[in-house]
Amino acid sequence: MSVETRDRAVRARFRDQDGLLSTAQAKEAGYTRAQIAARVKKGEWVKDLHGVLRAADHAATPRSRVRAVALSVGEVGTVVGCAAAFWWRLTDVCPAVMEVAVPHGTRLKPRSGVRFVHRAVPDDDRVVVDRVPVTKKPATVLAAAVGLGLVLGARLMDRALQTGSTWRRCGGRTGSAPVRTEQPSPTSCSCWPVVVRSEAERTAHRLLRGAGVGGWAADHEIVLRGYGRAVLDIAFADRRVLVEVDGWAFHRDLRAFLRDARRQNAPCWTAGS
């Protein structure tokens, strides 16, 4: 492999891995230990976690922190808990200390900001997402909810249910009992089907029923000109009045929130079938 081809391959790896490269990957590409040290000495590469290099022109980010942990530990580890939830984009907060599950008997040097959990992760609960081994969503949600505590954990599970992540019972896990107790339950009523709703929607429904307000329906389908079919949170169809209950838990990011806002402000709507 020519030097030009080697450097091109390494640049592509940096780009695809949030500005990071493991020393093992650098050696696989053809760099010797002396050449790696020379790049670090010149300031082109910066030492990150144990066995991980970062391109000097790439700023460290929460996402690169998770990837650095995965690269440092290698295939033997699985990112779990709140860090896995962040990687799945179930939460916007990257934990200061990330948990990585490793098989029993595995001995690794301590890493800053990393806590090793010695337990086996079943193959059915493990998946590689964008080159980072993490627990699958059901196991991730449960573990992260336990780690976050009763209130924040319940909110995470609520958000996971809204965005389609499944939940399952994992017996024997420490702290799983209170999480099961606080699992957000769907709201049901004779006037609409059983569905999973956000905490804000459930509160709105309780207030309307408590005040004796009738003539409304949840999840009312309409067709918006220029937007297509949409589902309204609350609709007074006879009076052509709609209510949308918004919150950051359902909208995964600002772009999605603003996109929904534009849809909700569309001037014309017609009743769907």
Secondary structure, 3 states (H helix, E strand, C coil): CCHHHHHHHHHHHHHHCCCEEEHHHHHHCCCCHHHHHHHHHHCCEEECCCCEEEECCCCCCHHHHHHHHHHHHCCCCEEEHHHHHHHCCCCCCCCCCEEEEECCCCCCCCCCCEEEEECCCCHHHEEEECCEEEECHHHHHHHHHHHHCHHHHHHHHHHHHHCCCCCCCCCCCCCHHHHHHCCCCCEEECCEEEECCCHHHHHHHHHHHHCCCCCCEEEEEEEECCCEEEEEEEEEHHHCEEECCCCCCCCCCHHHHHHHHHHHCCCCEEECC
